[in-house]
Amino acid sequence: MEAAKEIHQITLEQTNGDYAVCRLAPDAALPAWADGGGFVTISRSAHELSVVCLTERVPADTQQESGWTCLRFVGPFAFGATGIVLSVVRPLSEGGLGVFVVSTFDGDHLLLKTSDMAKAAALLERAGHVLVKTP
């Protein structure tokens, strides 16, 4: 018998600004331009250095994809809680929207193409989630 699945109702806070996802060489130095206000994440793998930050700070000659909106999962959530991200990503994915998810120590952030935000808001609300804007 399959265990009952917990349904999470998540509040997502839409941060201000337009975000870019950038790709640098795997051995590139951490770029000073990435640091500043708004959401920032930097990840390195053997294949790339990936930076997400406000588009306005990214140099024009940097490989990037801009036009992203950042949503913050409003917690707190227990560190080992399960199904939190899935409860938000599933309705978006089933609705045909691509997502970019970043987890931090204290929480999760979801980036969606800004052009998809109206559809995303409807899908999230239909799934029982609440979308609020940063004041």
TORLUM-792292 format. One record per residue (C-alpha): residue number from 1; x, y, z. Coordinates in nm, 2 decimals. Layout:
<atoms>
- num	X	Y	Z
- NUM	X	Y	Z
...
</atoms>
This chain:
<atoms>
- num	X	Y	Z
- 1	0.00	0.00	0.00
- 2	0.14	0.34	-0.10
- 3	0.19	0.60	0.18
- 4	-0.02	0.91	0.16
- 5	0.16	1.20	0.00
- 6	0.19	1.52	0.19
- 7	0.05	1.83	0.01
- 8	0.25	2.14	0.07
- 9	0.10	2.49	0.03
- 10	0.39	2.72	-0.02
- 11	0.41	3.10	-0.02
- 12	0.65	3.22	-0.29
- 13	0.78	3.58	-0.27
- 14	0.86	3.74	-0.61
- 15	1.18	3.94	-0.57
- 16	1.24	4.26	-0.75
- 17	1.45	4.29	-1.07
- 18	1.54	4.10	-1.39
- 19	1.78	3.81	-1.34
- 20	2.04	3.66	-1.57
- 21	2.19	3.31	-1.57
- 22	2.55	3.33	-1.68
- 23	2.81	3.07	-1.79
- 24	3.19	3.13	-1.74
- 25	3.48	2.90	-1.80
- 26	3.53	2.64	-1.52
- 27	3.86	2.79	-1.41
- 28	3.74	3.16	-1.42
- 29	3.78	3.37	-1.11
- 30	3.47	3.45	-0.91
- 31	3.35	3.77	-1.08
- 32	3.33	4.09	-0.87
- 33	3.04	4.21	-1.08
- 34	2.81	3.93	-0.95
- 35	2.82	4.06	-0.59
- 36	2.55	4.31	-0.47
- 37	2.19	4.34	-0.39
- 38	1.92	4.09	-0.49
- 39	1.96	3.71	-0.52
- 40	2.30	3.59	-0.61
- 41	2.43	3.24	-0.65
- 42	2.76	3.11	-0.78
- 43	2.83	2.74	-0.86
- 44	3.14	2.58	-1.00
- 45	3.17	2.24	-1.16
- 46	3.44	2.07	-1.36
- 47	3.25	2.21	-1.67
- 48	3.15	2.57	-1.59
- 49	3.12	2.85	-1.34
- 50	2.76	2.95	-1.32
- 51	2.64	3.28	-1.19
- 52	2.29	3.41	-1.13
- 53	2.24	3.77	-1.04
- 54	2.06	4.09	-1.15
- 55	2.10	4.14	-1.52
- 56	2.20	4.50	-1.48
- 57	2.54	4.39	-1.33
- 58	2.64	4.14	-1.60
- 59	2.89	4.26	-1.85
- 60	2.76	4.26	-2.21
- 61	3.03	4.02	-2.33
- 62	2.94	3.75	-2.08
- 63	2.75	3.44	-2.20
- 64	2.41	3.48	-2.04
- 65	2.04	3.42	-2.07
- 66	1.85	3.71	-1.92
- 67	1.47	3.76	-1.86
- 68	1.43	3.55	-1.55
- 69	1.22	3.63	-1.24
- 70	1.32	3.50	-0.90
- 71	1.08	3.35	-0.65
- 72	1.18	3.27	-0.29
- 73	1.02	2.99	-0.10
- 74	0.90	3.15	0.22
- 75	0.99	2.93	0.51
- 76	1.11	2.82	0.74
- 77	1.13	2.46	0.63
- 78	1.30	2.18	0.82
- 79	1.64	2.10	0.66
- 80	1.53	1.74	0.58
- 81	1.17	1.82	0.48
- 82	1.07	1.64	0.16
- 83	0.84	1.73	-0.12
- 84	0.87	2.11	-0.08
- 85	1.03	2.19	-0.42
- 86	0.84	1.91	-0.59
- 87	0.51	2.06	-0.48
- 88	0.59	2.38	-0.67
- 89	0.78	2.24	-0.96
- 90	0.53	1.97	-1.05
- 91	0.24	2.20	-1.15
- 92	0.48	2.42	-1.35
- 93	0.63	2.13	-1.53
- 94	0.30	1.97	-1.60
- 95	0.19	2.31	-1.74
- 96	0.48	2.31	-1.98
- 97	0.71	2.56	-1.81
- 98	1.08	2.52	-1.76
- 99	1.23	2.62	-1.43
- 100	1.57	2.68	-1.27
- 101	1.59	2.58	-0.90
- 102	1.86	2.68	-0.66
- 103	1.88	2.55	-0.30
- 104	2.06	2.73	-0.03
- 105	2.12	2.64	0.34
- 106	1.80	2.82	0.45
- 107	1.57	2.77	0.16
- 108	1.50	2.74	-0.21
- 109	1.47	2.99	-0.50
- 110	1.29	2.93	-0.83
- 111	1.37	3.12	-1.14
- 112	1.11	3.13	-1.42
- 113	1.12	3.31	-1.75
- 114	0.96	3.65	-1.69
- 115	0.75	3.59	-2.01
- 116	0.60	3.28	-1.83
- 117	0.50	3.46	-1.51
- 118	0.13	3.51	-1.58
- 119	0.09	3.14	-1.67
- 120	0.30	3.04	-1.38
- 121	0.10	3.24	-1.13
- 122	-0.22	3.08	-1.25
- 123	-0.07	2.73	-1.23
- 124	0.07	2.79	-0.88
- 125	-0.25	2.94	-0.75
- 126	-0.45	2.64	-0.89
- 127	-0.21	2.41	-0.70
- 128	-0.28	2.59	-0.37
- 129	0.03	2.81	-0.35
- 130	0.04	3.18	-0.28
- 131	0.25	3.42	-0.48
- 132	0.34	3.76	-0.32
- 133	0.56	4.04	-0.43
- 134	0.85	4.19	-0.24
- 135	0.73	4.53	-0.10
</atoms>
